[in-house]
Amino acid sequence: MKLTGIGPALLFCLALGGCTTPALFPADVMEDVVPTFDFKAWRQTSGNPMSGDRGVEAKGPKVQVGGRIVASEVTPKGIVIVGEQLPIVTHPAYGPTDTRKQAGQYEFAFLFKGKLDQRALMPGNRFIMIGNTQGKPETVNVDGAPKSEPFLIAQCLHVWNTEGREIADFISGGVGGGFTALEENTYCEPKK
């Protein structure tokens, strides 16, 4: 079969689409995001363990961090989410994945001033957030106990409702045959 005209262009587009990562956030949200954020270095140098003021606007760099929800709490300022940082991968599925190779402390917390569906806040769900680092840690509740964690102010958040499973577990077999569709949503803080 000979491919002419639109055939090669269609094949090229399909091939290219299989190699790109999905755009989870609007282009304006991705502006000024630090391309190589060293989470471990930031966590180690995020200031002293004294509690800060959650109402203060972040002045640190804008970063992208992926992870798993550990706990969440609705406060008058917004939703405080405690997460465990996980690497963002592109294969076999795009998103944060537990490589089981991390050693050390990887918890952090962030404030999201928008609204989230209740299912999005379930522990174990995976997320990628875009936000600004804050200079000093915040005291947050984890399993009913106060804990000091490095802190960010989130601008947007993409959540996969995995309930603790890997994202790749949902797409390996598609819908049917015991597999379920993976619900995912992007949330951004309201424009001022």
Stockholm file with secondary structure:
# STOCKHOLM 1.0

chainA/1-192         MKLTGIGPALLFCLALGGCTTPALFPADVMEDVVPTFDFKAWRQTSGNPMSGDRGVEAKGPKVQVGGRIVASEVTPKGIVIVGEQLPIVTHPAYGPTDTRKQAGQYEFAFLFKGKLDQRALMPGNRFIMIGNTQGKPETVNVDGAPKSEPFLIAQCLHVWNTEGREIADFISGGVGGGFTALEENTYCEPKK
#=GR chainA/1-192 SS CCCCTHHHHHHHHHHHHHHSCCCCSCHHHHTTBCSSCCHHHHHHTSCCSSCCCTTSCCCSCEEEEEEEEEEEEEETTEEEEEEEECCEECSSSSEECCCSCCCSCCEEEEEECSCCCGGGGSTTCEEEEEEEECSSCEEEEETTEEEEECEEEEEEEEEECCTTSCTHHHHSSCSBTTBCCCCEEEEECCCC
#=GC SS_cons         CCCCTHHHHHHHHHHHHHHSCCCCSCHHHHTTBCSSCCHHHHHHTSCCSSCCCTTSCCCSCEEEEEEEEEEEEEETTEEEEEEEECCEECSSSSEECCCSCCCSCCEEEEEECSCCCGGGGSTTCEEEEEEEECSSCEEEEETTEEEEECEEEEEEEEEECCTTSCTHHHHSSCSBTTBCCCCEEEEECCCC
//
